[in-house]
Amino acid sequence: MNAAPECVYATIADYYIGHPRILPKQFSGMVVESGGIGAGTIVRFNMRVFGRTQAFCAAVSEPQAGRVLVETYLGGSGAATTFIVDPGAAPGQSEVTIITELRVRSGVFGAIERFLATRYLRPIYLEELMLLRAFVQRQDSVERAGV
C-alpha cells in the first residue's frame, strides 16, 4: 500500500482510534480494557463467525515494535493473530501481512477446520487490508492538507 510503514503500524497499534476503524463488519463492540497503544493493551470485541457472535479478549504484544504486533486470545484457545508491517518495494510503501494461528485437531477433522478457517478468514482480512489502506491514505491526505 502507498503509505509509510510507520504510519501503517501506528494505525494497527492504536486500539482507540486506528484499529477500530479498519475492522470489517464481522467485528463489533471493541472495548479497550487497559493500555490502548501497542504492547500491554487488553481489548475485548465480538466477532460474527459462521453466523454466531462470539466474544473475544486479547492481549497485545510487540515482539518487534514497529514491525510485528500480536493479539493473543485469552481463555486458553491458544489462538493468536499477527500483524506484520514491512517496507514496500519503493519508499513510502508498505506490505502488510495478517496471520491467524489456531489450534486445530489432528487428522481429517483438523484438515476440515483449517480449510474452513482459511476460507472464512481470508476475505475478512482482505477487507481489513483495504480498510487499512483507505484509512492511512485519508490520514496522509489530511496531514498534507494541514487540517
N, C-alpha and C positions, 0 to 999 in steps of 0.2 A: 504494500500500500504506500501511497505517496504521503508519508508522514515520518518524522524523525523517530527513531526507536525510543528516545527518552520520553517523548510526548505520548506515544502509544502505551508504553509501560506505565507511565504515571496514570493514565486513564484506567487501565486494568486494575492497578493497585489502589485506586481511590474508591472505596466502598460507600462513600457518602454521595458522591456526585457522578463520577465517571462510570464505574462498573454497573450501577443500576440502569444507566441509560443505554447500555449495549446489550442488555438481556432480551432475548426473544420472548414472545408472548407465552411460552410454556413456563416461564419463571414469573413468580409474583411474591409480593409481601416481604421483600428483603428488609431485614432489620439488623443494624449494627449493634451487637451486644457489648463489644469492647474494641478499643483501637479505632480502626476506620481507614487507616492508610497502611497498606503493606503488612509486614510481619507483625504477629501478635493480634491481628484482627480476628474477632469471632463474629460470624454472621449466621443468621437464620433466614431461610427462604423456603418457598414452596415451589415444587416443580410438577407439572402435569406429565405423567408418564403412562403411556398406553391407556389414556382415558381416566386415570385416577390421579388425584392430587396427593403428593407425598411431601412431608415436611423434612427438611434437612438442616443440620447445623454443621458449620465448617470452621476449622481453624486455619488461618493463613500463615504460611511461612515463605521465606525468600531464600532458597538455597544459593542463588546467585542474584543478589539485589540488583535491580535494574535490568535483569535479563530473564530470570526464571522465578515465577510465583506459583505456589502450590496451595490448593484448597484441599485439606484432608478432612473427610467427612467423619464426624464424631458419631459414636454409637456402635462401634465395633464392626462396621461393614468392611473396613479395610480399603474403601474406595478413595480415590483422590483424582482431582483434575489439575493438570499442569498447564500453565500458560508460558510459552517461550517466545521472547521477542528478540529477533536477530536483525542486524543491519541488512538492508536490501542490497541489490546489485549496484545502485547508484546512491550518492549522498542524499540524505533526506528521505530515504525509503526504508521500509521495514518489512520483514517477513515474520508472520505470527503463526504459531502452531498451538492448537489446543488438543490435549490428550487426556482422556479419562481412563484410569485403570480401575477395573472392577474385579472382585474375587468371583470366580465362577466355578461351578462344579467341573469335575473331570469327565472325560468321555463324551458320549453323544449329547447329553443334556448340557454340558458346558459348551460344546460347539454351537448348539442352538442358542444358548444365552448370549454368547459372543456375537453371533450373527445378528440377533435381534437388537442387541445394544448398539452395535455399529450402525445398523440400518436406521435406528431411531435417532441416535445422537448426531450422525454426520450432517443431515440437513439443518439441525438446530445450530450446530457450530458454524456451518457456512453462513447462516443468517446472522449469528453473533459477530462473525468477522466482517460482514457487510455493514452492520450497525456500528461496529468499532471504527471502521474506515470512515463512514459518514460523520461520526461524532468528532473524530480528531481532525478531519478536514474542515468541519464547521468551526472548531476551536481555533484552528490555524487562520482561517479567514477573518474571524473576529479579532484575533491578536494583530494581524496585519493591518486591519482597518482602524486599529486603535480604539476599539469600542470597549 
